[in-house]
Amino acid sequence: MARPQPRFPEPDTQPFYDATKEHRLTYQQCNSCKNVVFYPRAHCTACGSRDLAWKDSKGVGTVYTYSVVRLNRHPAFAPLGPYAVAYVDLDEGFRILTNIVGVNDPLTDVKIGQRVKVQWEDQESGIALPMFAPA
Ligand SMILES: [Zn+2]
């Protein structure tokens, strides 16, 4: 079973998910006050301007914090076994809720402050989900 997927049309996040099809991690920056905005939305969270530009992230950041889900009974997640859910601070200045992948044991191999890099998980729906692995 697939992970739950976003439903479209969704005007605020559609450009973000369209970019994931090309494995581009995008965020927004306000053209008025230069505030970095994420998750995608129609207005700047600092000044309220609707004049936002889309930017590509290099996909490199630092684990801000994390938790390990030891058992998820949802059919899409149960086969994963224990997995790490983390907030990652991207170098461009935004924070994303994601999973840490590419570690042998998420209980011992994920650390706050760890450098991580985006790793895409392609979905049957055509989009891809940005996960992060040790850099
Ligand atoms: Zn602004």
Residues whose N, C-alpha, C, O or C-beta is under 5 A from the ligand:
A	BS01	ZN	C30 S32 C33 K34 N35 C44 A46 C47 G48 S49
